[in-house]
Structure formats: structure tokens, C-alpha cells
């Protein structure tokens, strides 16, 4: 009897694993791909849509352009995973049975129990989020005046927060909107826990774009008009964007796969196998073991690398072959701040530690378009180049 493999999610983990899995199986098993939308989003470039919504055409890739014709696609939200029955429960489609399951359903934004934050903030976890931020900023900016500018507050100065601030600044300048931008980070510096030279370069570019950086105090509460920071700072806002962390999806909360009690992210070994040998997990929804104390980071770069091995390991498991251990290799960091970029510790350019200018901007474009090429085609990658 032919085995049936089900892949959940169309993010970096899911889309990459589909390509790897199809290649490794070469028709040896039936494959079903499940996602709550019928495209792959190049998520690390979704902030571009805050300035220019038309970029969505370049960073959304239809699943039909990624998968082979023999792979069945089901568009539906995953509600639950029943490992006893080997069944995936879907919101608006029939349940899907599996022999092997690869879970790559990504993550949700974590609000850390901060009162009012979920209710009043935008997040940046999908295309609709970026478009919603754009619309809200345009609306508030057009109704503001130079003497009473709209206040945009961005919570979290990690990668998403910095890139969001950069795009908001570009939108403000391009449309000549009266807007003040505040970037709030509870830790002591932007892009916490990274190299000081990279932090300094990013701070310089943000401040050059008149972004007010507020580090060292955490957001403690939010209401419909004000962000309360630390013990005595009150910051009124018109648009609030929260980029402060991730947690697991609701679909993982009740499944019996071993997971983190707080975040519900699934525990997976270095070969992506969970405590159920028929279920594999990778990407943001998983805590994938690595040498040392920390799991693989929840980044696009890690998901790209993991997907290649995870897809092959499903095929190996079907054949009864030993599974391959995966180890994440950090190839450097590239962060955009509007139309500029900063790169740090990039393996292809070992002569410079931190650099900006044209080389960093070129590298940022190359990373995005290489991924588009890998999951789709060179033609689509070339079409997207100018907007990355």
C-alpha cells in the first residue's frame, strides 16, 4: 500500500519541505499539502508592503507554482492533530489521514500577557497584516497636521520591528505625511543580543530617518490611546504595531506530541522527528534540537536550511533508512532599514564584519530572490529583484 505524507504549512518550512520531499520521493508516496492560504509568502520581505502594497505581487507565490501536479493541495486552517488516529482536523475541509506528517505551521505573535496589547495592536505575521498597517498609517497620516502629527509606535526592536520602522519612515517621506515614529524595546539596544557594531549601524540608520528609539523599558499595558512603558512613561499613539515575540499555533495546544508547556512549540530531535516517529516538525512551530543548549533559531534562514533535510528524512523514514542529523549554520545577518541595508558576519564576504551601502543592499536583494528562485523559478526571481 502506498504511504501518504501530509505537509502542514506553506511558509518557509512547508514550501521548502514540499520541494525537497517531492524530489526525494520521486513519486514513491502520495503527498497532500495543507495550508490556510493558497500561496507562499516571502515573509521576511512582507514589510515592503507597508510602504508599497503592490509588492505583494512579487512576494506571494501560488502553491500551484511550487508543488508538482501529483501533490494534492487543501486550503484550510489546521485545528488539531490526532496522533492516535493519524488524522489532521481541518476547519472547513474533510479531515486528512496520514502515514507520515510534517508539521511546519509557523507561529503566532506572542503578547506576553500585556493588558490591551493584543486588542489594540497590529502584528506582522502575514500579508494582510502588512496591508492593514499601510492603510492605517495612510488614514492617520492624512488626518494629521504638522502641528499635531500622527503617532506611530512600534513595539519590539528585533528584525521585524526595525524593518517595519524603516518602511514606515519611507512611506512617511514619500507621501509627505506628518508622522512621528517611536521604536520601543525593553532591552538595552536595538536588535538585542547581536554584535554592537551591527546594533550601532542600525541605530544610526534609524535615527537618520527620524525614528525615536526608546530602549531599556518594557511595555507594561496598552489602552485604546496610550502605551504605558516602564513605571512612568505614557506614549499616546494613533497606530500601534507589535513585533515582540512568537509563540506556537493553537492547533498544537491539544495534540499529544511533546511540546513546550508555555509556547506549545513542538519538540523535535536534530532529525526533525518528534516523540511520535511518524510526525516530524520544523520551522517556527518547533524547537529543533541542536548541539549545545539552545534549539535552532526561529528564523527564515534556519527554516530554509531545515526544510531541505526534513523533506529527505521523510523519504528516508518511509524506506527504513537512517535519518540525517541537521545542524544550523549561521550565514550572517542582513537587515533592511527602508531603502538601505546593513549586513554583518556574512560568510560570502568574510573580509568585512559589518557593512552597509550598495553591497549590503545588493546582498539583501540576492537573498530574497534566491529563495524565490529556489521555490519557484528564475523568471519570478528576476521580476521581484527591483522591489526587494
RODRENTI-278588 format. One record per residue (C-alpha): x, y, z. Coordinates in nm, 4 decimals, decimal comma. Layout:
N
@u = X; v = Y; w = Z .
...
END
This chain:
388
@u = 0,0000; v = 0,0000; w = 0,0000 .
@u = 0,1321; v = 0,3459; w = -0,0941 .
@u = 0,2235; v = 0,5646; w = 0,2025 .
@u = 0,0525; v = 0,9019; w = 0,2423 .
@u = 0,2601; v = 1,2018; w = 0,3531 .
@u = 0,0877; v = 1,5194; w = 0,4718 .
@u = 0,2734; v = 1,8515; w = 0,4958 .
@u = 0,1197; v = 2,1320; w = 0,7035 .
@u = 0,2014; v = 2,4959; w = 0,6312 .
@u = 0,3118; v = 2,6999; w = 0,3299 .
@u = 0,5755; v = 2,9170; w = 0,4937 .
@u = 0,9493; v = 2,8684; w = 0,4512 .
@u = 0,9373; v = 2,5331; w = 0,6310 .
@u = 0,6357; v = 2,3946; w = 0,4476 .
@u = 0,7147; v = 2,5243; w = 0,0984 .
@u = 1,0799; v = 2,4256; w = 0,1222 .
@u = 0,9930; v = 2,0808; w = 0,2554 .
@u = 0,7448; v = 2,0202; w = -0,0272 .
@u = 1,0164; v = 2,0832; w = -0,2860 .
@u = 1,2652; v = 1,8639; w = -0,1005 .
@u = 1,0116; v = 1,5900; w = -0,0288 .
@u = 0,8837; v = 1,5675; w = -0,3851 .
@u = 1,2374; v = 1,5423; w = -0,5164 .
@u = 1,3400; v = 1,2758; w = -0,2643 .
@u = 1,0252; v = 1,0648; w = -0,3057 .
@u = 1,0110; v = 1,0828; w = -0,6860 .
@u = 0,6528; v = 0,9528; w = -0,6854 .
@u = 0,7156; v = 0,6839; w = -0,4240 .
@u = 0,4371; v = 0,8105; w = -0,1925 .
@u = 0,1207; v = 1,0195; w = -0,2125 .
@u = 0,1604; v = 1,3769; w = -0,0866 .
@u = -0,1014; v = 1,6194; w = 0,0449 .
@u = -0,0125; v = 1,9791; w = 0,1241 .
@u = -0,2352; v = 2,1736; w = 0,3645 .
@u = -0,2285; v = 2,5490; w = 0,4325 .
@u = -0,4759; v = 2,8166; w = 0,5310 .
@u = -0,3905; v = 3,0167; w = 0,2202 .
@u = -0,3056; v = 2,9140; w = -0,1338 .
@u = 0,0266; v = 3,0915; w = -0,1643 .
@u = 0,3709; v = 3,1029; w = -0,0090 .
@u = 0,4581; v = 3,4406; w = 0,1398 .
@u = 0,8202; v = 3,5566; w = 0,1405 .
@u = 0,7604; v = 3,6716; w = 0,4963 .
@u = 1,0945; v = 3,8401; w = 0,5612 .
@u = 1,0105; v = 4,0843; w = 0,2799 .
@u = 0,6453; v = 4,1417; w = 0,3802 .
@u = 0,7396; v = 4,4697; w = 0,5489 .
@u = 0,7906; v = 4,6115; w = 0,1982 .
@u = 0,4113; v = 4,6175; w = 0,1596 .
@u = 0,3852; v = 4,8749; w = 0,4388 .
@u = 0,5328; v = 5,1301; w = 0,2010 .
@u = 0,4099; v = 4,9832; w = -0,1282 .
@u = 0,1202; v = 4,7341; w = -0,1288 .
@u = 0,1906; v = 4,6415; w = -0,4922 .
@u = 0,4968; v = 4,4480; w = -0,3735 .
@u = 0,2564; v = 4,1733; w = -0,2668 .
@u = 0,2532; v = 4,0532; w = -0,6262 .
@u = 0,6264; v = 3,9818; w = -0,6026 .
@u = 0,6353; v = 3,8128; w = -0,2607 .
@u = 0,3334; v = 3,5837; w = -0,2880 .
@u = 0,3937; v = 3,2656; w = -0,4850 .
@u = 0,0909; v = 3,0473; w = -0,5683 .
@u = 0,1208; v = 2,6953; w = -0,4322 .
@u = 0,0401; v = 2,5654; w = -0,7799 .
@u = 0,3678; v = 2,7179; w = -0,8996 .
@u = 0,5627; v = 2,5436; w = -0,6234 .
@u = 0,4243; v = 2,1899; w = -0,5980 .
@u = 0,4210; v = 1,9158; w = -0,8576 .
@u = 0,0883; v = 1,8290; w = -1,0268 .
@u = 0,0731; v = 1,4994; w = -0,8375 .
@u = 0,0705; v = 1,6682; w = -0,4961 .
@u = -0,2816; v = 1,7414; w = -0,3709 .
@u = -0,3365; v = 2,0809; w = -0,2077 .
@u = -0,6044; v = 2,1537; w = 0,0529 .
@u = -0,6703; v = 2,5134; w = 0,1561 .
@u = -0,7896; v = 2,5113; w = 0,5163 .
@u = -0,6841; v = 2,6026; w = 0,8677 .
@u = -0,5427; v = 2,3210; w = 1,0815 .
@u = -0,7453; v = 2,2794; w = 1,4002 .
@u = -0,5933; v = 1,9719; w = 1,5637 .
@u = -0,3574; v = 1,6797; w = 1,5139 .
@u = -0,4732; v = 1,3375; w = 1,6392 .
@u = -0,1650; v = 1,1174; w = 1,6546 .
@u = -0,3614; v = 0,8121; w = 1,7735 .
@u = -0,5846; v = 0,8149; w = 1,4658 .
@u = -0,3154; v = 0,9746; w = 1,2454 .
@u = -0,5617; v = 1,2413; w = 1,1416 .
@u = -0,5402; v = 1,6166; w = 1,0866 .
@u = -0,8616; v = 1,8032; w = 1,1680 .
@u = -0,9315; v = 2,0968; w = 0,9369 .
@u = -1,1613; v = 2,3970; w = 0,9798 .
@u = -1,3546; v = 2,3867; w = 0,6548 .
@u = -1,2486; v = 2,0692; w = 0,4781 .
@u = -1,2641; v = 1,6971; w = 0,5472 .
@u = -1,0129; v = 1,5548; w = 0,7932 .
@u = -0,6927; v = 1,4296; w = 0,6315 .
@u = -0,5402; v = 1,0968; w = 0,7297 .
@u = -0,1660; v = 1,0459; w = 0,7164 .
@u = 0,1012; v = 0,7806; w = 0,7424 .
@u = 0,3722; v = 1,0432; w = 0,7904 .
@u = 0,3172; v = 1,4038; w = 0,8938 .
@u = 0,5456; v = 1,7043; w = 0,8582 .
@u = 0,4344; v = 1,9994; w = 1,0715 .
@u = 0,5524; v = 2,3407; w = 0,9532 .
@u = 0,2608; v = 2,5631; w = 1,0550 .
@u = 0,4685; v = 2,8554; w = 1,1754 .
@u = 0,3928; v = 3,0648; w = 1,4814 .
@u = 0,1674; v = 3,3325; w = 1,6234 .
@u = 0,2661; v = 3,6645; w = 1,7748 .
@u = 0,3278; v = 3,6418; w = 2,1497 .
@u = 0,1714; v = 3,9157; w = 2,3629 .
@u = 0,3184; v = 3,8001; w = 2,6963 .
@u = 0,0003; v = 3,8746; w = 2,8894 .
@u = 0,0377; v = 4,2517; w = 2,8433 .
@u = -0,3039; v = 4,4052; w = 2,9025 .
@u = -0,4604; v = 4,5549; w = 2,5892 .
@u = -0,1710; v = 4,4715; w = 2,3573 .
@u = -0,3465; v = 4,2041; w = 2,1512 .
@u = -0,6675; v = 4,4046; w = 2,1328 .
@u = -0,5194; v = 4,7306; w = 2,0080 .
@u = -0,2070; v = 4,6442; w = 1,8071 .
@u = -0,1275; v = 4,5424; w = 1,4542 .
@u = 0,1041; v = 4,2446; w = 1,4099 .
@u = 0,3264; v = 4,1484; w = 1,1159 .
@u = 0,2752; v = 3,7754; w = 1,0621 .
@u = 0,1126; v = 3,7783; w = 0,7201 .
@u = 0,0299; v = 3,9742; w = 0,4094 .
@u = -0,2995; v = 4,1100; w = 0,5436 .
@u = -0,1119; v = 4,2443; w = 0,8462 .
@u = 0,1286; v = 4,4470; w = 0,6323 .
@u = -0,1535; v = 4,5822; w = 0,4158 .
@u = -0,3527; v = 4,6739; w = 0,7269 .
@u = -0,0581; v = 4,8689; w = 0,8691 .
@u = -0,0240; v = 5,0568; w = 0,5387 .
@u = -0,3921; v = 5,1518; w = 0,5320 .
@u = -0,3969; v = 5,2618; w = 0,8955 .
@u = -0,0860; v = 5,4781; w = 0,8591 .
@u = -0,2201; v = 5,6423; w = 0,5424 .
@u = -0,5526; v = 5,7115; w = 0,7123 .
@u = -0,3976; v = 5,8544; w = 1,0289 .
@u = -0,1314; v = 6,0485; w = 0,8417 .
@u = -0,3800; v = 6,2140; w = 0,6086 .
@u = -0,5882; v = 6,3254; w = 0,9059 .
@u = -0,2900; v = 6,4668; w = 1,0949 .
@u = -0,1203; v = 6,8071; w = 1,0702 .
@u = 0,2409; v = 6,9226; w = 1,1106 .
@u = 0,1451; v = 7,0786; w = 1,4435 .
@u = -0,0342; v = 6,7605; w = 1,5547 .
@u = 0,1396; v = 6,4695; w = 1,3802 .
@u = 0,0119; v = 6,1130; w = 1,3911 .
@u = 0,1991; v = 5,8958; w = 1,6390 .
@u = 0,3166; v = 5,5527; w = 1,5194 .
@u = 0,4543; v = 5,3247; w = 1,7909 .
@u = 0,6370; v = 5,0033; w = 1,7051 .
@u = 0,6907; v = 4,7623; w = 1,9925 .
@u = 0,9952; v = 4,5383; w = 1,9687 .
@u = 1,3244; v = 4,6350; w = 1,8027 .
@u = 1,4173; v = 4,2963; w = 1,6677 .
@u = 1,4449; v = 4,2270; w = 1,2958 .
@u = 1,0730; v = 4,2803; w = 1,2224 .
@u = 1,0460; v = 4,5935; w = 1,4340 .
@u = 1,3491; v = 4,7588; w = 1,2762 .
@u = 1,2389; v = 4,6776; w = 0,9226 .
@u = 0,8851; v = 4,7963; w = 0,9989 .
@u = 1,0173; v = 5,1274; w = 1,1310 .
@u = 1,2250; v = 5,1705; w = 0,8180 .
@u = 0,9270; v = 5,1141; w = 0,5880 .
@u = 0,7021; v = 5,3467; w = 0,7886 .
@u = 0,9696; v = 5,6162; w = 0,7575 .
@u = 0,9929; v = 5,5624; w = 0,3808 .
@u = 0,6128; v = 5,5818; w = 0,3491 .
@u = 0,6021; v = 5,8985; w = 0,5586 .
@u = 0,8702; v = 6,0663; w = 0,3481 .
@u = 0,7312; v = 5,9517; w = 0,0139 .
@u = 0,3764; v = 6,0723; w = 0,0925 .
@u = 0,4913; v = 6,3746; w = 0,2978 .
@u = 0,2781; v = 6,2620; w = 0,5899 .
@u = 0,3055; v = 6,4342; w = 0,9307 .
@u = 0,4036; v = 6,1302; w = 1,1378 .
@u = 0,6275; v = 6,0694; w = 1,4391 .
@u = 0,7749; v = 5,7188; w = 1,4681 .
@u = 0,8698; v = 5,5600; w = 1,8000 .
@u = 1,0533; v = 5,2257; w = 1,8246 .
@u = 1,0219; v = 5,0774; w = 2,1754 .
@u = 1,2498; v = 4,7986; w = 2,3007 .
@u = 1,2511; v = 4,6614; w = 2,6554 .
@u = 1,6135; v = 4,5501; w = 2,6385 .
@u = 1,9080; v = 4,7862; w = 2,6237 .
@u = 1,9637; v = 4,8156; w = 2,2483 .
@u = 1,8059; v = 4,7567; w = 1,9081 .
@u = 1,8434; v = 4,4038; w = 1,7708 .
@u = 1,9142; v = 4,2693; w = 2,1216 .
@u = 2,1883; v = 4,0115; w = 2,1779 .
@u = 2,3586; v = 4,0912; w = 1,8484 .
@u = 2,7011; v = 4,2382; w = 1,7766 .
@u = 2,7458; v = 4,6008; w = 1,8980 .
@u = 2,8779; v = 4,7106; w = 1,5582 .
@u = 2,5590; v = 4,5856; w = 1,3916 .
@u = 2,3428; v = 4,7466; w = 1,6597 .
@u = 2,5233; v = 5,0767; w = 1,6143 .
@u = 2,4905; v = 5,0719; w = 1,2358 .
@u = 2,1171; v = 5,0014; w = 1,2593 .
@u = 2,0662; v = 5,2715; w = 1,5218 .
@u = 2,2451; v = 5,5249; w = 1,3011 .
@u = 2,0198; v = 5,4488; w = 1,0048 .
@u = 1,7034; v = 5,4570; w = 1,2118 .
@u = 1,7939; v = 5,7878; w = 1,3726 .
@u = 1,8850; v = 5,9323; w = 1,0308 .
@u = 1,5226; v = 5,8602; w = 0,9373 .
@u = 1,3945; v = 6,0440; w = 1,2463 .
@u = 1,2896; v = 5,7280; w = 1,4278 .
@u = 1,2756; v = 5,7898; w = 1,8025 .
@u = 1,4419; v = 5,4875; w = 1,9653 .
@u = 1,3320; v = 5,4092; w = 2,3217 .
@u = 1,5284; v = 5,1217; w = 2,4792 .
@u = 1,5544; v = 4,9892; w = 2,8327 .
@u = 1,1914; v = 4,9879; w = 2,9476 .
@u = 0,9226; v = 4,7290; w = 2,8669 .
@u = 0,5685; v = 4,7991; w = 2,7573 .
@u = 0,3502; v = 4,7110; w = 3,0559 .
@u = -0,0009; v = 4,7987; w = 2,9400 .
@u = -0,1903; v = 4,9357; w = 2,6414 .
@u = -0,5284; v = 5,1004; w = 2,6079 .
@u = -0,7015; v = 5,2434; w = 2,3015 .
@u = -0,4986; v = 5,5653; w = 2,3130 .
@u = -0,1831; v = 5,5123; w = 2,5186 .
@u = 0,1131; v = 5,2764; w = 2,5537 .
@u = 0,2391; v = 5,2599; w = 2,9133 .
@u = 0,6149; v = 5,1972; w = 2,9274 .
@u = 0,8033; v = 5,1122; w = 3,2435 .
@u = 0,6786; v = 5,2807; w = 3,5575 .
@u = 0,6177; v = 5,6367; w = 3,4420 .
@u = 0,6268; v = 5,6747; w = 3,0621 .
@u = 0,2969; v = 5,7254; w = 2,8785 .
@u = 0,3134; v = 5,7368; w = 2,4980 .
@u = -0,0035; v = 5,8265; w = 2,3096 .
@u = -0,0424; v = 5,6569; w = 1,9734 .
@u = -0,2585; v = 5,6552; w = 1,6608 .
@u = -0,1084; v = 5,3366; w = 1,5129 .
@u = 0,0488; v = 5,0616; w = 1,7230 .
@u = 0,2466; v = 4,7716; w = 1,5738 .
@u = 0,3683; v = 4,4863; w = 1,7941 .
@u = 0,6580; v = 4,2662; w = 1,6777 .
@u = 0,7811; v = 4,1497; w = 2,0166 .
@u = 0,7966; v = 3,7700; w = 2,0011 .
@u = 0,6447; v = 3,4404; w = 1,8887 .
@u = 0,4510; v = 3,1501; w = 2,0339 .
@u = 0,3093; v = 2,8256; w = 1,8963 .
@u = -0,0106; v = 2,7867; w = 1,6964 .
@u = -0,3419; v = 2,6962; w = 1,8598 .
@u = -0,3527; v = 2,3718; w = 1,6614 .
@u = -0,0598; v = 2,2411; w = 1,8666 .
@u = -0,2104; v = 2,3135; w = 2,2072 .
@u = -0,4177; v = 1,9974; w = 2,2452 .
@u = -0,2159; v = 1,7487; w = 2,0403 .
@u = -0,0277; v = 1,4811; w = 2,2348 .
@u = 0,3099; v = 1,5464; w = 2,0731 .
@u = 0,5706; v = 1,6536; w = 2,3296 .
@u = 0,5894; v = 2,0324; w = 2,3369 .
@u = 0,6912; v = 2,3315; w = 2,5419 .
@u = 0,4296; v = 2,3909; w = 2,8095 .
@u = 0,4185; v = 2,7683; w = 2,7675 .
@u = 0,4627; v = 2,8244; w = 2,3947 .
@u = 0,3217; v = 2,4911; w = 2,2643 .
@u = 0,6091; v = 2,4694; w = 2,0175 .
@u = 0,6739; v = 2,1051; w = 1,9335 .
@u = 0,9934; v = 1,9366; w = 2,0499 .
@u = 1,1877; v = 1,7766; w = 1,7661 .
@u = 1,5217; v = 1,5985; w = 1,7507 .
@u = 1,8054; v = 1,7021; w = 1,5188 .
@u = 1,6482; v = 1,4825; w = 1,2516 .
@u = 1,3122; v = 1,6668; w = 1,2978 .
@u = 1,1414; v = 1,3579; w = 1,4411 .
@u = 0,9130; v = 1,4229; w = 1,7385 .
@u = 0,8344; v = 1,1738; w = 2,0147 .
@u = 0,5940; v = 1,0199; w = 1,7620 .
@u = 0,8133; v = 0,8585; w = 1,4969 .
@u = 0,5513; v = 0,9302; w = 1,2282 .
@u = 0,5463; v = 1,3045; w = 1,2985 .
@u = 0,8222; v = 1,5481; w = 1,2032 .
@u = 0,8315; v = 1,9203; w = 1,2887 .
@u = 1,0396; v = 2,2190; w = 1,1795 .
@u = 1,0310; v = 2,5954; w = 1,1474 .
@u = 0,8825; v = 2,8392; w = 1,3986 .
@u = 0,6302; v = 2,5856; w = 1,5303 .
@u = 0,9111; v = 2,3608; w = 1,6539 .
@u = 1,2001; v = 2,3579; w = 1,8981 .
@u = 1,4544; v = 2,1610; w = 1,6962 .
@u = 1,7460; v = 2,0216; w = 1,8970 .
@u = 2,0949; v = 2,1440; w = 1,8170 .
@u = 2,4369; v = 2,0840; w = 1,9698 .
@u = 2,4661; v = 2,2876; w = 2,2881 .
@u = 2,1844; v = 2,4244; w = 2,4994 .
@u = 1,9770; v = 2,6255; w = 2,2512 .
@u = 1,7393; v = 2,4959; w = 1,9817 .
@u = 1,7564; v = 2,6174; w = 1,6223 .
@u = 1,6597; v = 2,9856; w = 1,5923 .
@u = 1,3101; v = 3,0713; w = 1,4646 .
@u = 1,4377; v = 3,2458; w = 1,1520 .
@u = 1,3748; v = 3,2211; w = 0,7805 .
@u = 1,7383; v = 3,1245; w = 0,7294 .
@u = 1,7078; v = 2,8287; w = 0,9667 .
@u = 1,3779; v = 2,7155; w = 0,8143 .
@u = 1,5275; v = 2,7207; w = 0,4625 .
@u = 1,8169; v = 2,5029; w = 0,5694 .
@u = 1,5988; v = 2,2687; w = 0,7754 .
@u = 1,3394; v = 2,2133; w = 0,5037 .
@u = 1,5918; v = 2,0560; w = 0,2680 .
@u = 1,6891; v = 1,7909; w = 0,5223 .
@u = 1,3412; v = 1,7377; w = 0,6672 .
@u = 1,1913; v = 1,6506; w = 0,3305 .
@u = 1,4659; v = 1,3974; w = 0,2648 .
@u = 1,4229; v = 1,2467; w = 0,6126 .
@u = 1,0554; v = 1,1731; w = 0,5488 .
@u = 1,1597; v = 0,9752; w = 0,2412 .
@u = 1,4328; v = 0,8022; w = 0,4411 .
@u = 1,1845; v = 0,7089; w = 0,7123 .
@u = 0,9456; v = 0,5570; w = 0,4579 .
@u = 1,2320; v = 0,3450; w = 0,3215 .
@u = 1,3560; v = 0,2437; w = 0,6659 .
@u = 1,6863; v = 0,4267; w = 0,6132 .
@u = 1,8847; v = 0,6106; w = 0,8843 .
@u = 1,7781; v = 0,9723; w = 0,9294 .
@u = 2,0139; v = 1,2608; w = 0,8665 .
@u = 2,1077; v = 1,4899; w = 1,1563 .
@u = 2,0763; v = 1,8601; w = 1,0771 .
@u = 2,2886; v = 2,1386; w = 1,2193 .
@u = 2,2070; v = 2,5026; w = 1,1615 .
@u = 2,4808; v = 2,7133; w = 1,0011 .
@u = 2,4537; v = 3,0865; w = 1,0583 .
@u = 2,5417; v = 3,2537; w = 0,7281 .
@u = 2,5176; v = 3,6065; w = 0,8625 .
@u = 2,2591; v = 3,8767; w = 0,9161 .
@u = 2,1225; v = 4,1299; w = 0,6675 .
@u = 1,8667; v = 4,3880; w = 0,7826 .
@u = 1,6920; v = 4,6490; w = 0,5714 .
@u = 1,6116; v = 4,9955; w = 0,7029 .
@u = 1,3920; v = 5,1368; w = 0,4315 .
@u = 1,5917; v = 5,1604; w = 0,1110 .
@u = 1,9233; v = 5,0928; w = 0,2836 .
@u = 2,0570; v = 4,7773; w = 0,4468 .
@u = 2,3194; v = 4,6603; w = 0,6935 .
@u = 2,4996; v = 4,3265; w = 0,6758 .
@u = 2,7018; v = 4,1530; w = 0,9451 .
@u = 2,9280; v = 3,8479; w = 0,9543 .
@u = 2,8197; v = 3,7284; w = 0,6091 .
@u = 3,0007; v = 3,4128; w = 0,5078 .
@u = 3,0290; v = 3,5059; w = 0,1378 .
@u = 3,2057; v = 3,8341; w = 0,2276 .
@u = 3,4473; v = 3,7357; w = 0,5052 .
@u = 3,6647; v = 4,0459; w = 0,4757 .
@u = 3,4193; v = 4,2832; w = 0,6466 .
@u = 3,2459; v = 4,2404; w = 0,9807 .
@u = 2,9644; v = 4,4942; w = 0,9449 .
@u = 2,8953; v = 4,6938; w = 0,6289 .
@u = 2,6204; v = 4,8886; w = 0,4560 .
@u = 2,5860; v = 5,0756; w = 0,1301 .
@u = 2,5385; v = 4,9122; w = -0,2075 .
@u = 2,6983; v = 4,5769; w = -0,1119 .
@u = 2,4546; v = 4,5243; w = 0,1771 .
@u = 2,1550; v = 4,6334; w = -0,0289 .
@u = 2,2608; v = 4,4045; w = -0,3150 .
@u = 2,3041; v = 4,1155; w = -0,0738 .
@u = 1,9570; v = 4,1713; w = 0,0763 .
@u = 1,8045; v = 4,1550; w = -0,2707 .
@u = 2,0081; v = 3,8461; w = -0,3586 .
@u = 1,8933; v = 3,6546; w = -0,0505 .
@u = 1,5257; v = 3,7209; w = -0,1186 .
@u = 1,5401; v = 3,6486; w = -0,4900 .
@u = 1,7473; v = 3,3345; w = -0,4427 .
@u = 1,4746; v = 3,1909; w = -0,2217 .
@u = 1,2084; v = 3,2868; w = -0,4779 .
@u = 1,4129; v = 3,1139; w = -0,7448 .
@u = 1,4546; v = 2,8026; w = -0,5308 .
@u = 1,0826; v = 2,7602; w = -0,4591 .
@u = 0,9606; v = 2,8776; w = -0,7998 .
@u = 1,1706; v = 2,9967; w = -1,0932 .
@u = 1,4482; v = 3,2255; w = -1,2098 .
@u = 1,1933; v = 3,4318; w = -1,4033 .
@u = 0,9902; v = 3,5121; w = -1,0933 .
@u = 1,3085; v = 3,5929; w = -0,9019 .
@u = 1,4258; v = 3,8384; w = -1,1665 .
@u = 1,0825; v = 4,0012; w = -1,1716 .
@u = 1,0981; v = 4,0547; w = -0,7959 .
@u = 1,4535; v = 4,1931; w = -0,7860 .
@u = 1,3721; v = 4,5644; w = -0,8079 .
@u = 1,1235; v = 4,5511; w = -0,5184 .
@u = 1,3376; v = 4,3597; w = -0,2691 .
END
